[in-house]
């Protein structure tokens, strides 16, 4: 009996020891779980990309503001625009225009002529100051007809009309005049109207028959004689 009791106590003691071990192992498990488990790592790249785009947008706005300010300052110091000329149509009736023509009410001097009320074009007679006449004679033998090339040029700013009757052909030899078409009653010059635009030219020909005339266009008694070379 006494031996069983001791054995029982020993078993109890061993059991107690086993329980203690088990309780100790159970106590260590939470620590392992606590030390091995944690939050998963956070991906920071989306935040970095959004932040970088925001910074780029801010920098772009700052640069745009600087450029706009520089342009505004440069515009303030730029030369003032040249005011456009006042239309000539506002010239009072009867006033002399810069083109040299006297305008009526509502008229404006243009390259096409005198514009009235913006609808009607009148072609004025050419001003003497605007027409340049150039004559070029071809060399001929004595007593032969001499052709002369006449060129007219409109140096004005307005289209105008003229005719050859406004020009004459005068031929002299030394101090003696042998022919002057302006003194002829039946002038050879054509009365056809010539229209010349600004800068436009016209070329035609006049001629002298090579004979000497008194008073420029009157055949002397006995007939006109051939002019000396």
DOGUKOL-32420 format. One record per residue (C-alpha): residue number from 0; residue in one letter; z, y, x. Coordinates in Angstrom, 1 decimal. Layout:
NUM	A	Z	Y	X
...
END
This chain:
0	X	0.0	0.0	0.0
1	X	0.9	2.3	2.7
2	X	-2.4	1.6	4.4
3	X	-4.5	2.5	1.4
4	X	-2.8	5.7	1.0
5	X	-3.6	6.8	4.4
6	X	-7.1	5.7	3.9
7	X	-7.3	7.7	0.8
8	X	-6.0	10.7	2.4
9	X	-8.5	10.3	5.2
10	X	-11.3	10.0	2.7
11	X	-10.0	13.0	0.9
12	X	-9.9	14.7	4.1
13	X	-13.4	13.7	5.0
14	X	-14.5	14.7	1.6
15	X	-13.0	18.0	1.9
16	X	-14.7	18.4	5.2
17	X	-18.0	17.4	3.6
18	X	-17.5	19.9	0.9
19	X	-16.9	22.6	3.4
20	X	-20.1	21.9	5.2
21	X	-22.0	21.9	2.0
22	X	-20.5	25.2	0.9
23	X	-21.3	26.7	4.3
24	X	-24.9	25.6	4.2
25	X	-25.2	27.1	0.7
26	X	-23.7	30.3	1.9
27	X	-26.3	30.7	4.7
28	X	-29.4	30.2	2.4
29	X	-29.3	33.7	0.8
30	X	-29.3	35.2	4.2
31	X	-32.4	33.4	5.2
32	X	-34.2	34.4	2.1
33	X	-33.0	38.0	2.6
34	X	-34.2	38.1	6.1
35	X	-37.6	36.4	5.6
36	X	-38.7	38.1	2.4
37	X	-39.7	41.8	2.1
38	X	-42.3	44.2	0.5
39	X	-46.0	43.6	1.2
40	X	-47.5	46.2	3.7
41	X	-49.0	49.3	1.9
42	X	-52.7	50.2	2.6
43	X	-52.7	53.9	3.6
44	X	-56.5	54.3	4.1
45	X	-57.4	55.5	0.6
46	X	-54.7	58.2	0.9
47	X	-56.1	59.2	4.3
48	X	-59.7	59.4	3.0
49	X	-58.7	61.5	0.0
50	X	-56.6	63.8	2.2
51	X	-59.5	64.1	4.7
52	X	-62.0	65.0	1.9
53	X	-59.6	67.6	0.6
54	X	-59.3	69.2	4.0
55	X	-63.1	69.2	4.4
56	X	-63.5	70.9	1.0
57	X	-61.0	73.6	2.0
58	X	-62.7	74.2	5.3
59	X	-66.1	74.5	3.5
60	X	-64.7	77.0	1.0
61	X	-63.2	79.1	3.9
62	X	-66.6	79.1	5.7
63	X	-68.5	80.0	2.5
64	X	-66.0	82.9	1.9
65	X	-66.5	84.2	5.5
66	X	-70.3	84.0	5.2
67	X	-70.3	85.8	1.8
68	X	-68.1	88.6	3.3
69	X	-70.4	89.1	6.3
70	X	-73.4	89.3	4.0
71	X	-71.7	91.8	1.8
72	X	-70.7	94.0	4.8
73	X	-74.2	93.8	6.2
74	X	-75.7	94.7	2.9
75	X	-73.5	97.8	2.6
76	X	-74.7	99.0	6.0
77	X	-78.4	98.2	5.5
78	X	-80.9	101.0	5.0
79	X	-81.3	102.2	1.5
80	X	-84.5	101.1	-0.2
81	X	-87.4	103.5	-0.1
82	X	-87.8	104.9	-3.6
83	X	-91.2	104.2	-5.2
84	X	-93.5	107.1	-5.7
85	X	-93.6	108.7	-9.1
86	X	-96.7	107.7	-11.1
87	X	-99.3	110.4	-11.0
88	X	-99.6	110.2	-14.8
89	X	-96.5	112.5	-15.1
90	X	-98.3	115.4	-13.5
91	X	-98.6	118.3	-15.9
92	X	-101.9	119.0	-17.5
93	X	-104.1	121.3	-15.2
94	X	-102.1	120.5	-12.1
95	X	-103.9	119.7	-8.9
96	X	-103.2	116.1	-7.8
97	X	-102.8	115.0	-4.2
98	X	-106.2	113.3	-4.6
99	X	-107.8	116.7	-5.0
100	X	-108.6	116.4	-8.6
101	X	-107.3	118.5	-11.4
102	X	-105.7	116.1	-13.9
103	X	-105.4	116.6	-17.7
104	X	-102.4	115.5	-19.8
105	X	-101.8	111.8	-19.5
106	X	-104.2	111.3	-16.6
107	X	-103.5	109.4	-13.4
108	X	-105.7	109.3	-10.3
109	X	-106.5	105.7	-9.3
110	X	-108.9	103.8	-7.1
111	X	-111.0	103.0	-10.2
112	X	-111.2	106.7	-11.3
113	X	-109.1	108.9	-13.5
114	X	-107.1	106.8	-15.9
115	X	-106.2	108.5	-19.2
116	X	-103.2	107.2	-21.2
117	X	-103.5	103.9	-19.4
118	X	-106.6	102.9	-21.4
119	X	-109.7	105.0	-20.5
120	X	-111.3	105.4	-17.0
121	X	-113.3	108.5	-16.2
122	X	-115.4	108.6	-13.0
123	X	-115.3	112.2	-11.7
124	X	-117.9	113.8	-9.5
125	X	-117.2	113.3	-5.8
126	X	-115.4	116.1	-4.0
127	X	-117.4	117.6	-1.1
128	X	-114.4	116.9	1.2
129	X	-114.4	113.2	0.3
130	X	-118.1	112.5	1.0
131	X	-119.4	112.1	4.6
132	X	-123.2	112.1	5.0
133	X	-124.8	110.7	8.1
134	X	-128.6	111.0	8.8
135	X	-130.5	109.0	11.4
136	X	-134.1	109.7	12.1
137	X	-136.5	107.3	13.7
138	X	-138.8	108.6	16.6
139	X	-142.4	109.0	15.5
140	X	-145.6	110.5	16.9
141	X	-146.5	114.2	16.2
142	X	-148.0	114.7	12.7
143	X	-146.7	111.4	11.4
144	X	-144.2	111.0	8.6
145	X	-140.7	110.7	9.7
146	X	-138.3	108.5	7.7
147	X	-134.7	109.4	7.7
148	X	-131.9	107.0	6.9
149	X	-129.1	108.7	4.9
150	X	-125.6	107.0	4.6
151	X	-122.9	108.3	2.3
152	X	-119.3	107.3	2.5
153	X	-116.4	108.0	0.1
154	X	-113.4	108.8	2.2
155	X	-111.3	109.8	-0.8
156	X	-108.7	107.7	-2.7
157	X	-110.5	107.8	-6.1
158	X	-113.8	106.3	-7.2
159	X	-116.4	109.0	-7.8
160	X	-120.1	109.6	-8.5
161	X	-122.8	111.6	-6.7
162	X	-126.5	111.8	-6.4
163	X	-129.1	112.6	-3.7
164	X	-129.8	115.9	-5.4
165	X	-126.6	117.2	-3.8
166	X	-128.0	116.6	-0.3
167	X	-131.1	118.1	1.4
168	X	-133.2	117.2	4.4
169	X	-133.8	120.1	6.8
170	X	-136.1	119.7	9.8
171	X	-136.3	122.2	12.6
172	X	-138.1	122.4	15.9
173	X	-136.3	124.7	18.3
174	X	-135.2	127.7	16.3
175	X	-138.0	127.3	13.8
176	X	-137.5	125.5	10.5
177	X	-140.4	123.4	9.4
178	X	-139.1	121.8	6.3
179	X	-136.2	122.1	3.9
180	X	-136.1	119.8	0.8
181	X	-133.5	122.0	-0.9
182	X	-136.2	124.8	-1.3
183	X	-138.7	122.5	-3.0
184	X	-139.0	122.9	-6.7
185	X	-140.0	119.3	-7.1
186	X	-137.5	117.7	-4.7
187	X	-138.2	114.2	-3.5
188	X	-134.5	113.3	-3.8
189	X	-133.7	111.0	-6.6
190	X	-131.4	112.1	-9.4
191	X	-130.1	108.6	-9.8
192	X	-126.3	108.6	-10.0
193	X	-124.5	106.8	-7.2
194	X	-121.0	105.3	-7.8
195	X	-118.8	105.1	-4.7
196	X	-115.5	103.4	-4.6
197	X	-112.8	104.5	-2.0
198	X	-114.1	103.5	1.4
199	X	-117.5	102.5	-0.1
200	X	-120.8	103.5	1.4
201	X	-124.4	103.8	0.2
202	X	-127.5	103.9	2.4
203	X	-131.0	105.2	1.4
204	X	-134.0	106.9	3.0
205	X	-135.6	110.3	2.9
206	X	-138.8	111.3	4.6
207	X	-140.7	114.2	6.0
208	X	-144.5	114.1	6.1
209	X	-144.6	115.7	9.5
210	X	-146.2	119.0	8.4
211	X	-144.9	122.6	8.9
212	X	-144.0	124.5	5.8
213	X	-143.2	128.2	5.3
214	X	-139.9	129.1	3.7
215	X	-139.0	125.5	4.1
216	X	-141.2	124.0	1.4
217	X	-144.3	126.2	0.9
218	X	-147.5	125.1	2.4
219	X	-149.0	128.0	4.4
220	X	-152.4	129.5	3.5
221	X	-155.1	127.1	4.6
222	X	-152.9	124.1	4.4
223	X	-149.9	123.0	6.4
224	X	-150.4	122.1	10.0
225	X	-148.8	119.2	11.8
226	X	-145.6	120.0	13.6
227	X	-145.6	119.9	17.3
228	X	-143.6	117.1	18.9
END
